[in-house]
């Protein structure tokens, strides 16, 4: 029974139009149930997989090249004298 169901499902899947996006439930004459699913466009699957992999590698490279442990440079100390910018006494 399982072999017939699997074989009928695969055969009806192969005979469907790739533009069809519906799931079809059939009961054949001998009582077996057939469930069909839309075909996958493998070009879209490959492109999406490559995009996800590319984004993951880009994030990996960004995190790898970040400098988290570098000490910050201290702020410059102000000069001891305000010359030549001292305010004139009033």
Wavefront OBJ file of the C-alpha trace (Angstrom):
o trace
v 0.000 0.000 0.000
v 2.784 2.437 0.855
v 4.676 1.653 -2.353
v 1.613 2.403 -4.505
v 0.957 5.640 -2.640
v 4.567 6.772 -2.987
v 4.797 5.769 -6.664
v 1.489 7.479 -7.535
v 2.513 10.606 -5.656
v 5.819 10.824 -7.504
v 4.291 10.122 -10.905
v 1.534 12.689 -10.479
v 4.107 15.175 -9.196
v 6.227 14.739 -12.306
v 3.241 15.158 -14.602
v 2.137 18.492 -13.091
v 2.771 21.893 -14.553
v 5.556 23.862 -12.815
v 3.270 26.923 -12.740
v 0.782 25.134 -10.495
v 1.188 26.144 -6.870
v -1.575 24.172 -5.262
v -1.575 21.043 -3.139
v -3.897 18.404 -4.561
v -5.443 15.582 -2.536
v -6.669 12.665 -4.627
v -8.242 9.327 -3.864
v -7.595 6.834 -6.642
v -9.985 4.074 -7.769
v -8.267 1.506 -5.588
v -8.704 3.723 -2.499
v -5.139 4.943 -2.187
v -4.625 8.561 -1.251
v -2.334 10.763 -3.307
v -1.031 14.115 -2.085
v 0.797 16.266 -4.604
v 2.881 19.340 -3.949
v 4.055 22.080 -6.304
v 7.349 21.625 -8.088
v 10.350 23.483 -6.791
v 12.198 25.889 -9.016
v 15.726 24.732 -8.249
v 17.213 27.933 -9.655
v 15.397 29.935 -6.993
v 16.427 27.456 -4.304
v 20.073 27.619 -5.407
v 20.030 31.434 -5.572
v 18.453 31.739 -2.130
v 20.938 29.263 -0.665
v 23.857 31.141 -2.205
v 22.501 34.442 -0.850
v 22.141 33.055 2.673
v 25.613 31.535 2.519
v 27.079 34.800 1.178
v 25.465 36.851 3.935
v 26.730 34.410 6.558
v 30.276 34.624 5.174
v 30.095 38.446 5.065
v 29.003 38.576 8.715
v 31.753 36.111 9.612
v 34.375 38.294 7.931
v 33.058 41.478 9.555
v 33.138 39.974 13.035
v 36.537 38.408 12.398
v 38.101 41.696 11.289
v 36.589 43.762 14.133
v 39.027 44.965 16.791
v 37.175 44.489 20.050
v 40.226 44.297 22.358
v 42.150 47.357 21.214
v 42.546 49.972 23.942
v 41.093 53.372 23.250
v 43.528 56.235 22.809
v 43.387 58.653 25.730
v 42.038 62.140 25.190
v 44.738 64.801 24.818
v 45.533 66.716 27.984
v 44.826 70.438 27.966
v 47.835 72.750 27.972
v 48.978 74.146 31.322
v 48.864 77.701 30.035
v 46.129 79.389 28.046
v 48.603 81.474 26.032
v 47.934 82.903 23.401
v 44.183 82.445 23.911
v 43.773 83.826 27.423
v 40.827 86.083 28.012
v 41.732 89.681 28.664
v 40.927 90.832 32.169
v 38.024 93.229 32.272
l 1 2 3 4 5 6 7 8 9 10 11 12 13 14 15 16 17 18 19 20 21 22 23 24 25 26 27 28 29 30 31 32 33 34 35 36 37 38 39 40 41 42 43 44 45 46 47 48 49 50 51 52 53 54 55 56 57 58 59 60 61 62 63 64 65 66 67 68 69 70 71 72 73 74 75 76 77 78 79 80 81 82 83 84 85 86 87 88 89 90
